[in-house]
Structures are given as structure tokens and as C-alpha cells.
Amino acid sequence: MQSAYSSKELAINGGPKTVNKHFQWPVFSNAEVNAVAAVVESGKWGNPDCGDEVLKFENEFAAFCGSNYAVTCVNGSVSLRLALMACGVKAGDEVIVPPYTFITTATSVIECNCVPVFADIDPETYNISPAAIEAAITPRTKAIIAVHFGGLACDMDAIMNIAHRHNLKVIEDAAHAHGAEYKGKKLGTIGDAGSFSFQSSKNLTSGEGGMVITDNDELFAMMHSLRNVGRMAGGQWYDHYNPGCNYRITQMQAVLLSQQLKRLDEQTRKRNENGLYLTTLLDEVDGISPLKRGAEITLHSYHIYIFKYDASRFGNLPKDQFAEMLAAEGVPCFKGYPHPLYKQPLFRNKNFMCYAIPETADYSQVYCPAAEQACTTDAVWILQHAMLGDKQDMEAFAQAILKIQRLVC
Ligand SMILES: *Cc1c(COP(=O)(O)O)cnc(C)c1O
């Protein structure tokens, strides 16, 4: 069996690569360079005491999403915490999260002294399953964090219905989903608050940064205060009303984001179009199954294009090795998360440090089969910058998979 994987035709063994293209990220021009240079030259670098570029970008992003308010902050983890705190969670409350996501979806909950409760993903979409949410609700449940994984919208009708019946807050973790839509509505505008990350890998970036949007006046006022060391609008500089911190971004980040935002819609539509096309190609490959995408997904941002891999159709080549071979063929891809979040040492060792997590919180028995299967055997990720390629690139990605299949079987 091992010998089949040593074909000299495979790029990983020194053979010719299938895809010979560098996929640029981030995409920028002199517009970005000049905008940042102008702020640097102005000497008005900070926020909010000088310059108004941060407020300008917040207004632009809110208008782009169709939300009333936007609050920038240092990253897409703090933005989750601002939203949770503003929602009024108390120590010991439970917040339902998926286990197949970036760690801070869950650690933002711990940082509010609340207990993350894991609800499994739907194996067809890799988004949190409404049935699993319903099953995880207890009298202590206060909120749900719905992650639009890879840029594919969660089943928001079902989630909002559950939330209304049980009086729960819904925070959308849209760190992968800038500009993506559910039934024509921008993601982040459906729940009580929508959280975004502008970290380097994300579809809208200033290197680091975050944002939370809302239509709710009180949530906005509180998140704004928490972001600015507990100050309140109209208060004195050294009057502090809430236990916030300095989570402000700089004017340099804001102008960079304003320029990048101008590119976002076109980039999102390009990825969406490429994703649909790649799915038609991969649907034809035995052993490769793209995730399900229903008619309610009016725009998918494909921060990650995910397909399921069936090793039995690839000479039992383990997924991790397949992903390495595919990357060597020139397809920007990755094997994804090694295990569901509840198996991270943090949860296994209950290393909650100063946070007031009740002793009863125990993750040793948690088992979410769909998330386990995604991590260990099924999920392969193609990264967003590769989805900005052209039609021929999508064809080359499919060719690279077929090449590996031909050589390892
Ligand atoms: C990246 C990411 C975050 C955190 O964003 P940072 O800006 O890196 O703090 C939160 N949730 C998800 C799903 C992410 O992918």
C-alpha cells in the first residue's frame, strides 16, 4: 500500500505540480498605501481623540451590512466578548457553541465567566445543528453563538425560532462571512449581534482587527462603552461606568479597511461563483463530496471551500497525507482542525485559571460525532485566496485531486 503513495509523478515526491500559480493575499494597490501614508503623515494615529477615520469605517461597514450600528475593536475574539457582555450574561450562565470552529468562539465565553456548551454540527453543512442546540438547552442557557463556518450561513430561521421560544440571545460569529448572505440578508444582521474578524487570513483584513454590528440601541451603547474603557457617550475622559478595556483600533487600520471594503463585494461574488463551479466539478469525483448548500444561501463567501474526503476511494490514503499531497500539487489547502474544541488541552485539563467556571463543568464525556468525523477523516479545506482564482484554476484543483487518485489507487 505504502508504495502506491511513492509515485514519482506526485509533486510531493518531486513530480511536476498541477497548479503553478501564486494566489496573492492580501490584494492591494497604491490606494491602500496612499491611504495609510496620509494618516501617518497627519500624525493623527490614535482613536478616538484625534481623526475620525474609525467612525467613518464603522459607518461604511454598517451601511454595507444594512445594520444600524458598528463597533470596531482589536480582533474578532474581543468582538465576541463585547457582544456577550453587552447581552448581559452572568457568571455561570451557559452559552451554546459549535465544537468545529476556532478556539475563541468558546474561550470568549470563558472570558465572560460563562460555560461553553458544545452542540454538534450538521454533517452536511458543518454548521451548528438546530436539533443539537435544542437538546443542549438548560435553565442556565443564556445565548447561542452561531458560527457561519467557512462563510456558509447557519440555518438562521431555525436558530432564531429556538432563541425566541427559549428567550436566548443569538450572536453570529461571522469571522468567515463578511459580505455573505442568507435569504438575501447580510450575515451578522440576523441575530442580536454579528461579530467579524479582520485578522490577516480573513476575507476583509487590516492585519488585525475586529467588529461587532447590531441594530439594538442598548447593545450598541454598551459595546461602545466596553470597547472604550467603560467610558460613556457624553461622559468625561476619566469617568468610567463599565468594566471595559482599551480595545480600540488605530486610524491606520481604519483607512486600510475602508480601502479593502471597496473590494469586498466583488471578491465575495468571485469566490461564490468559483465555489459553485468547483462544486459541479467535484461532484463528479468519486470519493469527494462538497458540503451541502441550500437555496437559502444567496451568497457564500467561501472563506473556506470545504469538501469531504473518502479515503476508501483513494487507496486508503489518510486524509492528512492527502491534504499534504494536494498542497504539494499547488492547491492552497489544509487538513483543518485536528480535533473538536472540547478535546483541546484547555478543556481536557479544565485549565480555567482565574475564570469563575463552576466545578461541575466537565468536558471529558463530551462527544460530538459529526465534528469528530470532520476532524479525523473527512474535512479538507481550500483557502479563500485560492477561491479568487479563475475558472481554469478551479479546473486545475479538480485535476490535482484526480491525479492523486489515479496515482495512489
Ligand atoms: C478568526 C476567528 C475568530 C477570531 O478572530 P481573531 O481576529 O483572530 O481574534 C473567531 N471566530 C472564528 C470562527 C474565527 O475563524
The ligand as an SDF file (V2000), in Angstrom:
LIG
                    3D

 15 15  0  0  0  0  0  0  0  0999 V2000
  -10.5600   34.0360   13.2690 C   0  0  0  0  0  0  0  0  0  0  0  0
  -11.7480   33.6480   14.0310 C   0  0  0  0  0  0  0  0  0  0  0  0
  -12.1050   34.2740   15.2270 C   0  0  0  0  0  0  0  0  0  0  0  0
  -11.1910   35.2150   15.9760 C   0  0  0  0  0  0  0  0  0  0  0  0
  -10.7560   36.2910   15.2650 O   0  0  0  0  0  0  0  0  0  0  0  0
   -9.3560   36.9900   15.6790 P   0  0  0  0  0  0  0  0  0  0  0  0
   -9.4280   38.3000   14.9580 O   0  0  0  0  0  0  0  0  0  0  0  0
   -8.2570   36.1200   15.2000 O   0  0  0  0  0  0  0  0  0  0  0  0
   -9.3590   37.1550   17.1500 O   0  0  0  0  0  0  0  0  0  0  0  0
  -13.3080   33.9360   15.8300 C   0  0  0  0  0  0  0  0  0  0  0  0
  -14.1070   33.0090   15.2910 N   0  0  0  0  0  0  0  0  0  0  0  0
  -13.7910   32.3620   14.1580 C   0  0  0  0  0  0  0  0  0  0  0  0
  -14.7420   31.3550   13.6000 C   0  0  0  0  0  0  0  0  0  0  0  0
  -12.5910   32.6420   13.5070 C   0  0  0  0  0  0  0  0  0  0  0  0
  -12.2450   31.9570   12.4040 O   0  0  0  0  0  0  0  0  0  0  0  0
  1  2  1  0
  2  3  1  0
  2 14  2  0
  3  4  1  0
  3 10  2  0
  4  5  1  0
  5  6  1  0
  6  7  2  0
  6  8  1  0
  6  9  1  0
 10 11  1  0
 11 12  2  0
 12 13  1  0
 12 14  1  0
 14 15  1  0
M  END
$$$$
